Amino acid sequence: MIIKPRVRGFVCISTHPAGCARNVDNQIAHVKEQGDIPGGPRNVLVIGSSTGYGFATRITAAFACGASTTGVFFDRPPTENRPATAGWYNSVAFERAARAAGLHARSINGDAYSDEVKQQTIEALRETGPVDLVVYSLAAPKRTHPKTGETASSVLKPIGATYHGKTLDTDKGLVTDVTIEAASEKEIAETISVMGGEDWEMWIDALDGAGLLADGCRTVAYTYIGPKLTWPIYWEGTIGQAKNDLDRAARSLCDCLGSRGGSAVVSVMKAVVTQASSAIPVVPLYISILFKLMKEKGLHEGCVEQVYRMFATRFYGDATATASATVDDTGRVRMDDLEMRDDIQAAVDAVWPEIQTDTLREMSDFAGYQEEFLKLFGFGVDGVDYDADVDPMVTFEG
C-alpha cells in the first residue's frame, strides 16, 4: 500500500515502516559517529523501549557500548491492511540492526505493568544473565494493578485551581487559549498509580527475586520538570505529583541496590517532541519556542543526542569529571542543563507573551516541531520514497 500521514490532533494515526526503519538507521549512525563509550553497561533492560528516550537508550547501549539489550514495550503489530504503530517498526528495525552487528537483542511486546510480562522478561534474561542497567521509561494512559486488578487512568490536570493559559493546536497551527479544570483527589491518586514509581519498584523487586541484578547494577527512571511557565499544568499538576513519586521510589531502590554497589536515580531530560509530550497542553508551544532558541545557539539535542551525552558524561565514560556538577539537591541527574540555562529561559519568557497565531512561524520553530512530530511516525525522512508501495507486514525474525 501507499501510506501517507494522517494526523488527528496530537496523534498521527498512520505510520510508514520504511520511514521508521530509515529513521532508526540515522539514529544508529549518529551514535556510531560519536564513538564508543568506555566502561558502559554490558546487559541492559529498557522498560518502555520503543519510542522516545527509552528507544534512544536502547540504541546508545547497543551501538556505543556493545551491550546486549532487552526491550519491553506495548505496540500494535501490523495487519495486511493496517500498519503497526511506530514503536513496533522501530523495534523491528533496531533488532535487525543489532543482530547484524553481532549484538544480542530481544524484544517483548506486552503490558509492562503486568506480572505476566515481568515473568516473560525474567525468562528471557536467564539467557543473558544479570543486568547491570535497568531503564524505566514508561508513559502510559492506563494501568491495571497486578495485585488488585483495578484499572487507573492518568490525567493531565492542574491541582487546586482551574488553569487558564496559552496553548498550540499543532494540527491547525493555531495559538489558542486553554482552560483545564482542577483534578479531583481520585484523579491525582490514579495518575500517581499509573505514572509514579510503584511499578518501577515492582520491576526491580522481580528482577532481584530472580537473581538477575548484577553487582553494581544501576537503574534510572526518566522525568521532566520544565520551566515555571509550564508548571501549573505539569510539574505542579497531576503529572508532577506522579514524577515526585519517582523520587520516592529512587530513594527506596537505593536501599535495595546500594548494599551491592548499585544505585537508583531519576534523570531529568530535555523537552523533546515525543508522542507523550505532544499530548500535553502548553508544552508543544513551549517546545516550538525553545527549539528556535536552542538551535540558534547550537545547543539543541534530540533524544538520541541527549542519551548519548548522558551515558558518556554522567554515567560512564568521563562521568567522574562531571557528575558532581550535574546532580541537583534532590539527587536527580540534570540532563536538562542546557534547556534550563538562564539565557535560554529568559529568551523564552520574552517571547511567550508576544507569540500569537500570526507570529507563530516567525517567533518559534513550529516548522521544526512539525518535522520532528512526523518523523516519529516515519514520515518526512530523507531517502524514503513516499509514493512507492510499501508492505506493512514487517515482523520480528524470531
RODO-2510 file (C-alpha; in nm, 4 decimals, decimal comma):
residues 398
     n   res          X          Y          Z
     1     m     0,0000     0,0000     0,0000
     2     i     0,0963     0,3661    -0,0349
     3     i     0,0985     0,5236     0,3117
     4     k     0,0606     0,8960     0,3753
     5     p     0,0496     1,0794     0,7101
     6     r    -0,2969     1,1103     0,8649
     7     v    -0,2869     1,3450     1,1623
     8     r    -0,5704     1,3822     1,4087
     9     g    -0,4996     1,6286     1,6849
    10     f    -0,1770     1,5318     1,8598
    11     v    -0,1634     1,1810     1,7088
    12     c    -0,0657     1,0540     1,3656
    13     i    -0,2857     0,7508     1,3014
    14     s    -0,0738     0,6176     1,0147
    15     t     0,2879     0,5007     1,0192
    16     h     0,5426     0,4287     0,7480
    17     p     0,7578     0,1179     0,8038
    18     a     1,0336     0,2208     0,5636
    19     g     1,0448     0,5707     0,7109
    20     c     1,0656     0,4332     1,0650
    21     a     1,3456     0,1982     0,9614
    22     r     1,5432     0,4780     0,7955
    23     n     1,4925     0,6981     1,0999
    24     v     1,6318     0,4204     1,3202
    25     d     1,9302     0,3772     1,0882
    26     n     2,0009     0,7506     1,1130
    27     q     1,9995     0,7393     1,4925
    28     i     2,2286     0,4371     1,4961
    29     a     2,4642     0,6139     1,2545
    30     h     2,4762     0,9187     1,4820
    31     v     2,5705     0,7085     1,7834
    32     k     2,8405     0,5263     1,5889
    33     e     2,9830     0,8574     1,4692
    34     q     3,0189     0,9752     1,8299
    35     g     3,2333     0,6730     1,9134
    36     d     3,2394     0,4032     2,1785
    37     i     3,1731     0,4909     2,5414
    38     p     3,4267     0,3238     2,7723
    39     g     3,3040     0,1464     3,0825
    40     g     2,9476     0,1214     2,9544
    41     p     2,6884    -0,1396     3,0532
    42     r     2,7036    -0,4923     2,9164
    43     n     2,3490    -0,6212     2,9690
    44     v     2,0629    -0,3703     2,9628
    45     l     1,6894    -0,3888     3,0213
    46     v     1,4806    -0,0972     2,8919
    47     i     1,1180    -0,0849     3,0089
    48     g     0,9327     0,1359     2,7641
    49     s     1,1835     0,0871     2,4842
    50     s     1,0101     0,1512     2,1515
    51     t     0,9970     0,5312     2,1237
    52     g     1,1425     0,8481     2,2718
    53     y     1,4101     0,8368     2,5391
    54     g     1,3644     0,4677     2,6057
    55     f     1,4329     0,3802     2,2436
    56     a     1,7290     0,6180     2,2294
    57     t     1,8681     0,4434     2,5371
    58     r     1,8479     0,1056     2,3714
    59     i     2,0295     0,2369     2,0639
    60     t     2,3026     0,4019     2,2725
    61     a     2,3552     0,0992     2,4954
    62     a     2,3911    -0,1306     2,1965
    63     f     2,5871     0,0771     1,9481
    64     a     2,8020     0,2890     2,1800
    65     c     2,8629     0,0274     2,4495
    66     g     2,8217    -0,3053     2,2694
    67     a     2,5583    -0,4120     2,5216
    68     s     2,3068    -0,6906     2,4995
    69     t     1,9629    -0,5341     2,5227
    70     t     1,6172    -0,6496     2,6158
    71     g     1,3339    -0,4104     2,5376
    72     v     0,9811    -0,4150     2,6765
    73     f     0,7063    -0,2181     2,5036
    74     f     0,3358    -0,2291     2,4181
    75     d     0,2745    -0,1710     2,0483
    76     r     0,0176    -0,2799     1,7922
    77     p     0,1520    -0,5241     1,5294
    78     p     0,0626    -0,4808     1,1622
    79     t    -0,2157    -0,6436     0,9633
    80     e    -0,2497    -0,6798     0,5868
    81     n    -0,4456    -0,3554     0,5610
    82     r    -0,3274    -0,1593     0,8642
    83     p     0,0265    -0,0556     0,9571
    84     a     0,1681    -0,1249     1,3012
    85     t     0,2365     0,1506     1,5493
    86     a     0,5663     0,3329     1,5091
    87     g     0,7195     0,1658     1,8136
    88     w     0,6708    -0,1751     1,6555
    89     y     0,8562    -0,0756     1,3382
    90     n     1,1269     0,0990     1,5408
    91     s     1,1874    -0,2131     1,7470
    92     v     1,1966    -0,4465     1,4463
    93     a     1,4480    -0,2204     1,2719
    94     f     1,6608    -0,1922     1,5850
    95     e     1,6625    -0,5661     1,6472
    96     r     1,7672    -0,6420     1,2909
    97     a     2,0479    -0,3843     1,3042
    98     a     2,1696    -0,5079     1,6426
    99     r     2,1781    -0,8700     1,5355
   100     a     2,3551    -0,7775     1,2104
   101     a     2,6219    -0,6151     1,4297
   102     g     2,6560    -0,9339     1,6349
   103     l     2,4696    -0,7961     1,9362
   104     h     2,2114    -0,9826     2,1395
   105     a     1,8707    -0,8138     2,1168
   106     r     1,5391    -0,9424     2,2488
   107     s     1,2061    -0,7589     2,2263
   108     i     0,8996    -0,8299     2,4393
   109     n     0,5676    -0,6777     2,3380
   110     g     0,3088    -0,6634     2,6148
   111     d     0,1731    -0,4786     2,9157
   112     a     0,4788    -0,3873     3,1220
   113     y     0,2588    -0,3316     3,4272
   114     s     0,1523    -0,6959     3,4316
   115     d     0,3101    -0,9802     3,6273
   116     e     0,2955    -1,1909     3,3093
   117     v     0,5257    -0,9613     3,1135
   118     k     0,7621    -0,9279     3,4078
   119     q     0,7876    -1,3065     3,4232
   120     q     0,8315    -1,3317     3,0467
   121     t     1,1144    -1,0802     3,0684
   122     i     1,2785    -1,2702     3,3518
   123     e     1,2740    -1,5897     3,1468
   124     a     1,4299    -1,4058     2,8515
   125     l     1,7025    -1,2576     3,0717
   126     r     1,8050    -1,6003     3,2004
   127     e     1,9688    -1,6443     2,8580
   128     t     2,1989    -1,3450     2,9073
   129     g     2,2382    -1,3355     3,2844
   130     p     2,2078    -1,0492     3,5350
   131     v     2,1548    -0,6963     3,4065
   132     d     2,3817    -0,4078     3,5000
   133     l     2,1464    -0,1304     3,3825
   134     v     1,7675    -0,1122     3,4126
   135     v     1,5997     0,1868     3,2472
   136     y     1,2399     0,2733     3,3314
   137     s     1,0822     0,4883     3,0602
   138     l     0,7096     0,4183     3,0618
   139     a     0,4478     0,6756     2,9608
   140     a     0,1024     0,5234     2,9544
   141     p    -0,2580     0,6421     2,9866
   142     k    -0,3775     0,3485     3,1975
   143     r    -0,2512     0,0849     3,4368
   144     t    -0,4229    -0,2269     3,5634
   145     h    -0,2706    -0,3026     3,9016
   146     p    -0,1407    -0,6617     3,9019
   147     k    -0,2375    -0,7200     4,2651
   148     t    -0,5813    -0,5589     4,2866
   149     g    -0,6965    -0,5858     3,9254
   150     e    -0,8164    -0,2250     3,9390
   151     t    -0,7521    -0,0027     3,6361
   152     a    -0,6348     0,3541     3,6930
   153     s    -0,6176     0,6323     3,4344
   154     s    -0,3686     0,9186     3,4267
   155     v    -0,4805     1,2752     3,3555
   156     l    -0,3057     1,5999     3,2696
   157     k    -0,4702     1,8455     3,5052
   158     p    -0,3754     2,1239     3,7451
   159     i    -0,4212     2,0803     4,1184
   160     g    -0,6154     2,3196     4,3407
   161     a    -0,7369     2,5659     4,0777
   162     t    -0,8561     2,5823     3,7197
   163     y    -0,5781     2,6567     3,4709
   164     h    -0,6153     2,9298     3,2097
   165     g    -0,3335     2,9737     2,9631
   166     k    -0,1972     2,9688     2,6115
   167     t    -0,1507     2,6545     2,4052
   168     l    -0,0876     2,5415     2,0489
   169     d    -0,3228     2,3478     1,8257
   170     t    -0,0492     2,1579     1,6425
   171     d    -0,2908     2,0172     1,3861
   172     k    -0,4147     2,3588     1,2697
   173     g    -0,1165     2,5733     1,3673
   174     l    -0,3226     2,7980     1,5909
   175     v    -0,2204     2,9621     1,9176
   176     t    -0,5298     2,9465     2,1354
   177     d    -0,6423     2,9822     2,4946
   178     v    -0,6977     2,6710     2,7022
   179     t    -0,8908     2,6151     3,0241
   180     i    -0,8438     2,2972     3,2260
   181     e    -1,0394     2,2144     3,5375
   182     a    -0,8551     2,1110     3,8530
   183     a    -0,8095     1,7422     3,9227
   184     s    -1,0037     1,5532     4,1846
   185     e    -0,8279     1,3616     4,4614
   186     k    -0,9178     1,0386     4,2805
   187     e    -0,7606     1,1634     3,9578
   188     i    -0,4435     1,2643     4,1412
   189     a    -0,4163     0,9240     4,3073
   190     e    -0,4794     0,7375     3,9826
   191     t    -0,2204     0,9428     3,7946
   192     i     0,0374     0,8602     4,0612
   193     s    -0,0557     0,4935     4,0284
   194     v    -0,0030     0,4994     3,6516
   195     m     0,2955     0,7320     3,6178
   196     g     0,4614     0,7116     3,9590
   197     g     0,7315     0,4855     4,0950
   198     e     0,5450     0,1809     4,2232
   199     d     0,5781    -0,0212     3,9038
   200     w     0,9480     0,0691     3,8783
   201     e     0,9908    -0,0772     4,2260
   202     m     0,7963    -0,3881     4,1258
   203     w     1,0290    -0,4452     3,8310
   204     i     1,3414    -0,4181     4,0456
   205     d     1,1892    -0,6445     4,3121
   206     a     1,1015    -0,9052     4,0484
   207     l     1,4490    -0,8964     3,8950
   208     d     1,6116    -0,9108     4,2365
   209     g     1,3978    -1,2074     4,3381
   210     a     1,5046    -1,3885     4,0222
   211     g     1,8738    -1,3196     4,0873
   212     l     1,9014    -1,1034     3,7755
   213     l     2,0508    -0,7844     3,9189
   214     a     2,4272    -0,7741     3,8760
   215     d     2,6514    -0,6349     4,1484
   216     g     2,6821    -0,2637     4,0832
   217     c     2,3569    -0,2555     3,8866
   218     r     2,2314     0,0929     3,8112
   219     t     1,8680     0,1783     3,7489
   220     v     1,7399     0,5076     3,6116
   221     a     1,3921     0,6476     3,5511
   222     y     1,3350     0,9416     3,3210
   223     t     1,1420     1,2520     3,4192
   224     y     1,0792     1,6058     3,3034
   225     i     1,0465     1,9232     3,5113
   226     g     1,0445     2,2092     3,2624
   227     p     1,0220     2,5862     3,3172
   228     k     0,7882     2,7617     3,5578
   229     l     0,5539     2,8716     3,2787
   230     t     0,4550     2,5041     3,2273
   231     w     0,4406     2,4159     3,5965
   232     p     0,0690     2,4831     3,6612
   233     i    -0,0281     2,2160     3,4077
   234     y     0,2746     1,9900     3,4515
   235     w     0,5123     1,9949     3,7474
   236     e     0,2600     2,1387     3,9943
   237     g    -0,0199     1,9295     3,8413
   238     t    -0,1103     1,5633     3,8445
   239     i     0,1861     1,4511     3,6353
   240     g     0,4248     1,6371     3,8633
   241     q     0,2823     1,4516     4,1625
   242     a     0,3498     1,1246     3,9830
   243     k     0,7001     1,2319     3,8911
   244     n     0,7687     1,3245     4,2542
   245     d     0,6755     0,9675     4,3391
   246     l     0,9617     0,8560     4,1143
   247     d     1,1959     1,0400     4,3524
   248     r     1,0476     0,8464     4,6440
   249     a     1,0930     0,5211     4,4539
   250     a     1,4542     0,6074     4,3703
   251     r     1,5352     0,6538     4,7388
   252     s     1,3698     0,3234     4,8206
   253     l     1,5520     0,1393     4,5429
   254     c     1,8859     0,2784     4,6566
   255     d     1,8362     0,0808     4,9775
   256     c     1,7924    -0,2356     4,7696
   257     l     2,0845    -0,1778     4,5333
   258     g     2,3270     0,0220     4,7466
   259     s     2,4486    -0,2721     4,9523
   260     r     2,5769    -0,4316     4,6317
   261     g     2,7415    -0,1209     4,4917
   262     g     2,4428    -0,0277     4,2770
   263     s     2,2312     0,2854     4,2579
   264     a     1,8914     0,4215     4,1589
   265     v     1,8482     0,7691     4,0157
   266     v     1,5961     0,9851     3,8379
   267     s     1,7303     1,1681     3,5329
   268     v     1,5656     1,4943     3,4267
   269     m     1,5615     1,5083     3,0483
   270     k     1,5269     1,7948     2,7998
   271     a     1,1965     1,8814     2,6343
   272     v     1,1692     1,6989     2,3013
   273     v     0,8948     1,6057     2,0584
   274     t     0,7538     1,2691     2,1599
   275     q     0,4120     1,1101     2,1389
   276     a     0,3714     1,1785     2,5105
   277     s     0,4824     1,5437     2,5067
   278     s     0,2592     1,6210     2,2092
   279     a    -0,0455     1,5443     2,4239
   280     i     0,0365     1,7948     2,6980
   281     p    -0,1335     2,1360     2,6704
   282     v     0,1115     2,4308     2,6648
   283     v     0,4164     2,2086     2,6068
   284     p     0,4138     2,1968     2,2214
   285     l     0,4095     2,5770     2,2071
   286     y     0,6919     2,5960     2,4608
   287     i     0,8918     2,3347     2,2666
   288     s     0,8468     2,5268     1,9399
   289     i     0,9868     2,8429     2,1012
   290     l     1,2631     2,6502     2,2795
   291     f     1,3799     2,4733     1,9633
   292     k     1,4314     2,8016     1,7790
   293     l     1,6373     2,9494     2,0603
   294     m     1,8476     2,6395     2,1263
   295     k     1,9161     2,5822     1,7568
   296     e     2,0304     2,9429     1,7192
   297     k     2,2855     2,8849     1,9985
   298     g     2,3888     2,5388     1,8758
   299     l     2,2513     2,3731     2,1913
   300     h     1,9642     2,1667     2,0526
   301     e     1,9536     1,7920     2,1224
   302     g     1,7056     1,5224     2,0264
   303     c     1,6503     1,2043     2,2243
   304     v     1,9495     1,0092     2,0970
   305     e     2,1902     1,3050     2,1316
   306     q     2,0693     1,3601     2,4873
   307     v     2,1006     0,9962     2,5921
   308     y     2,4445     0,9578     2,4361
   309     r     2,5633     1,2627     2,6335
   310     m     2,4097     1,1189     2,9490
   311     f     2,5898     0,7881     2,9050
   312     a     2,9211     0,9496     2,8110
   313     t     2,9358     1,2249     3,0745
   314     r     2,7029     1,1292     3,3615
   315     f     2,7047     0,7510     3,3972
   316     y     3,0016     0,6081     3,2093
   317     g     3,2915     0,7420     3,0039
   318     d     3,4311     1,0521     3,1754
   319     a     3,1450     1,0734     3,4231
   320     t     3,3729     1,1182     3,7234
   321     a     3,4787     1,4584     3,5879
   322     t     3,1249     1,5974     3,5572
   323     a     2,8943     1,4079     3,7916
   324     s     2,9244     1,6416     4,0904
   325     a     2,8168     1,9415     3,8830
   326     t     2,5095     1,7785     3,7296
   327     v     2,3120     1,6454     4,0267
   328     d     2,0571     1,8715     4,1961
   329     d     1,9769     1,8933     4,5659
   330     t     1,7277     1,6052     4,5410
   331     g     1,9848     1,3760     4,3796
   332     r     1,8369     1,3929     4,0294
   333     v     2,0738     1,3899     3,7323
   334     r     2,0120     1,7098     3,5348
   335     m     2,0296     1,6426     3,1634
   336     d     1,8090     1,9475     3,1079
   337     d     2,1018     2,1725     3,1964
   338     l     2,1228     2,3302     2,8502
   339     e     1,7470     2,3850     2,8251
   340     m     1,7333     2,5489     3,1662
   341     r     2,0237     2,7890     3,1113
   342     d     1,9317     3,1368     3,2313
   343     d     1,9791     3,2938     2,8875
   344     i     1,7584     3,0350     2,7174
   345     q     1,4762     3,0647     2,9687
   346     a     1,4934     3,4458     2,9713
   347     a     1,4539     3,4421     2,5940
   348     v     1,1550     3,2031     2,6195
   349     d     0,9945     3,4320     2,8779
   350     a     1,0374     3,7288     2,6442
   351     v     0,8740     3,5526     2,3506
   352     w     0,5888     3,3838     2,5356
   353     p     0,3585     3,6854     2,5937
   354     e     0,4077     3,8091     2,2359
   355     i     0,3553     3,4923     2,0351
   356     q     0,0239     3,4554     1,8534
   357     t    -0,1011     3,2592     1,5539
   358     d     0,0158     3,5217     1,3034
   359     t     0,3685     3,5313     1,4537
   360     l     0,3984     3,1597     1,5347
   361     r     0,6297     3,0659     1,2490
   362     e     0,8414     3,3800     1,2837
   363     m     0,8875     3,3646     1,6601
   364     s     0,9214     2,9892     1,7007
   365     d     1,0427     2,6771     1,5228
   366     f     0,6949     2,5373     1,4687
   367     a     0,8110     2,4008     1,1325
   368     g     1,0832     2,2065     1,3131
   369     y     0,8297     2,0827     1,5642
   370     q     0,6054     1,9544     1,2845
   371     e     0,9006     1,7895     1,1122
   372     e     1,0084     1,6073     1,4283
   373     f     0,6483     1,5067     1,5017
   374     l     0,6023     1,3435     1,1607
   375     k     0,9393     1,1670     1,1891
   376     l     0,8078     0,9916     1,4999
   377     f     0,5751     0,8044     1,2650
   378     g     0,8219     0,7526     0,9807
   379     f     0,7273     1,0496     0,7617
   380     g     0,9473     1,3253     0,6219
   381     v     1,2629     1,1147     0,6465
   382     d     1,5224     1,1817     0,3758
   383     g     1,5800     0,8979     0,1313
   384     v     1,2342     0,7418     0,1552
   385     d     1,0015     0,7272    -0,1453
   386     y     0,6608     0,8021    -0,0009
   387     d     0,4886     0,7478    -0,3350
   388     a     0,6051     0,3862    -0,3550
   389     d     0,4126     0,0830    -0,2386
   390     v     0,5300    -0,0468     0,0970
   391     d     0,4447    -0,3701     0,2761
   392     p     0,3126    -0,3022     0,6281
   393     m     0,3734    -0,6655     0,7334
   394     v     0,7125    -0,6055     0,8916
   395     t     0,7672    -0,8522     1,1749
   396     f     1,0345    -0,9778     1,4105
   397     e     1,2598    -1,2547     1,2847
   398     g     1,2348    -1,4697     1,5968
***
